[in-house]
Amino acid sequence: MALQPDDVLDARGLPCPLPLLKAKQALSRLDVGQVLEVMATDTGSWHDFDTFVAQSQHEMPAREERDDVYHYWIRKGGARDT
């Protein structure tokens, strides 16, 4: 994947809803426009992250499944401070 994350969250082995909750915490520490990569093994995370991004100001420029691990790249949205 050509997208370079600013932070990586390894949520492999965590059950639902922990991958999403930990991703929200990690996103809160990033600046607007920065990218978080999340790795998860919970199959429900595919739907959880899709719904989360649809209901937030964040973007998911890419996601994929490799060797039973789901990878999500989430760009933090929101208003930039001026």
C-alpha angles and dihedrals in degrees: 000000000000094000109105113213123216090210136012126214117198105203096159113143094019117124125229127312096020099080091057094042092051090046090054089052092049092048090053089063094052129084121243109280096025120123129233120198114207124194116197138165097197107110091210090062090079090067095034094057092043091054093043093054092045090055097043141058091252126104130219105209092177145006133171144166119236124174094340092310120114116216121199128184111200123186113207112241133193137096117318116234112249 
